[in-house]
Amino acid sequence: MSSANRKEQRVSFQTIPSSKSHRHQTSDSGVGSDFSSSPTPQEYFDLERNHIKLKEEFLATRNKLKEAEAQLQEANARLSAMENTVE
């Protein structure tokens, strides 16, 4: 296959004239067609900041869950020991 044929099969990009400088992938699949433009830098920054905040909250919640599971296992072990001493 010649290099000219390979270039034709690649995804093409076209410049869309607007006040914002961005590129849009041309596609007939309709993926991303719900969005009329790329997010502004401020919107992107806000999304990134919120994403980081959510990741931190997730990690904190996961750590609390691990601690609660460890406490539950300890309580179950104590309960089993107490049940064995009663019997």
Secondary structure by P-SEA (a helix, b strand, c coil): ccaaaaaaacbbbbbbbccccbbbbbbcccccccccccccaaaaaaaaaaaaaaaaaaaaaaaaaaaaaaaaaaaaaaaaaaaaaac
